[in-house]
Amino acid sequence: MEEREDKEVYRLVRDNNRLLRSMRRNAVIWGIIKILLYLGVLVVLPLWLYATYLAPIAENALGVLGQVQGVGAEAQNQLNAFQEILQKLNPAQYIGR
């Protein structure tokens, strides 16, 4: 009777060990899958979104900023030229002061 119980306990221990190994293997596999998913969501997805949507908008904005700065510099040059003309004319000499 005791030998049969020992065999039953041994069979249960082997079955339990098989189940525990399977659970551990599944936990490791899912852990790796989770790491890859988090890596994809937190690193790859933002880079792809930047390259696809934000980079063209940023390039366009930088181009517009360059144009605005160019127009500003041109306006400043025209203002300086206008001030030079006013200084050459010197309206005080015509008014009598």
BELKA-V205682 format. One record per backbone hydrogen bond with DSSP energy under -1.0 kcal/mol. NH is the residue of the N-H (numbers start at 1). CO is the residue of the C=O. E is the energy in kcal/mol with one decimal. If there is no record, write none. Layout:
# BELKA-V205682
nh:NH co:CO e:E
nh:NH co:CO e:E
This chain:
# BELKA-V205682
nh:5 co:1 e:-1.7
nh:6 co:2 e:-2.3
nh:7 co:3 e:-2.2
nh:8 co:4 e:-2.1
nh:9 co:5 e:-2.7
nh:10 co:6 e:-2.7
nh:11 co:7 e:-2.6
nh:12 co:8 e:-2.5
nh:13 co:9 e:-2.7
nh:14 co:10 e:-2.5
nh:15 co:11 e:-2.3
nh:16 co:12 e:-2.8
nh:17 co:13 e:-2.6
nh:18 co:14 e:-2.4
nh:19 co:15 e:-2.4
nh:20 co:16 e:-2.6
nh:21 co:17 e:-2.5
nh:22 co:18 e:-2.1
nh:23 co:19 e:-2.5
nh:24 co:20 e:-2.5
nh:25 co:21 e:-2.7
nh:26 co:22 e:-2.5
nh:27 co:23 e:-2.3
nh:28 co:24 e:-2.3
nh:29 co:25 e:-2.5
nh:30 co:26 e:-2.7
nh:31 co:27 e:-2.0
nh:32 co:28 e:-2.2
nh:33 co:29 e:-2.3
nh:34 co:30 e:-2.6
nh:35 co:31 e:-2.3
nh:36 co:32 e:-2.4
nh:37 co:33 e:-2.4
nh:38 co:34 e:-3.0
nh:39 co:35 e:-2.6
nh:40 co:36 e:-2.3
nh:41 co:37 e:-2.8
nh:42 co:38 e:-3.2
nh:43 co:39 e:-1.9
nh:44 co:39 e:-1.4
nh:45 co:40 e:-2.7
nh:47 co:43 e:-1.6
nh:48 co:44 e:-2.5
nh:49 co:45 e:-2.8
nh:50 co:46 e:-2.5
nh:51 co:47 e:-2.6
nh:52 co:48 e:-2.4
nh:53 co:49 e:-2.8
nh:54 co:49 e:-1.3
nh:55 co:50 e:-3.2
nh:57 co:53 e:-1.0
nh:58 co:54 e:-2.7
nh:59 co:55 e:-2.6
nh:60 co:56 e:-2.3
nh:61 co:57 e:-2.6
nh:62 co:58 e:-2.5
nh:63 co:59 e:-2.1
nh:64 co:60 e:-2.5
nh:65 co:61 e:-2.5
nh:66 co:62 e:-2.2
nh:67 co:63 e:-2.0
nh:68 co:64 e:-2.7
nh:69 co:65 e:-2.5
nh:70 co:66 e:-2.1
nh:71 co:67 e:-2.6
nh:72 co:68 e:-2.5
nh:73 co:69 e:-2.4
nh:74 co:70 e:-2.3
nh:75 co:71 e:-2.6
nh:76 co:72 e:-2.3
nh:77 co:73 e:-2.3
nh:78 co:74 e:-2.3
nh:79 co:75 e:-2.5
nh:80 co:76 e:-2.4
nh:81 co:77 e:-2.4
nh:82 co:78 e:-2.5
nh:83 co:79 e:-2.4
nh:84 co:80 e:-2.1
nh:85 co:81 e:-2.1
nh:86 co:82 e:-2.4
nh:87 co:83 e:-2.2
nh:88 co:84 e:-2.1
nh:89 co:85 e:-2.2
nh:90 co:86 e:-2.2
nh:93 co:90 e:-1.6
nh:95 co:91 e:-1.3
nh:96 co:92 e:-1.6
nh:97 co:92 e:-1.8
